[in-house]
Amino acid sequence: MTRYSRQDVLRILHLRARQLTAWEHAGLIPPNENYSFEDLAQLRTLRTLRATRITAKSIRESVEAMRKAAGMGNPLIEASAVGRGSRLAFRYSGALVDPVT
């Protein structure tokens, strides 16, 4: 399995170290020094969501609610995340699900 160093992740995804650290502190991704390809996919999704101005808190709440509602381990990978205003919904099994409501 291919592993990517923290520096590789920052370079590949064009992230700043403080952004990655902030996502770790927000509980959106576990702190690591080496990342898997799946981690990169999750980080890319987070980067895209943050670019649409969805807050880390809103993302975390939606991810946690989706885990409980659909029993998913990692909704950012297992479903398609969709920004809906300042909130996050997921396209899952052909339906658009807002797990918080």
Buried (B, 14 or more C-beta within 10 A) or exposed (E): EEEBEBEBBBEEBEBEEEBBEEBEEBEBBEEBEEBEEEBBEBBBBBBEBBEEEBBBEBBBBBBBBBBEBBEBEBBBEEBEBBBEEEBBBBEBEEEEBBBBE
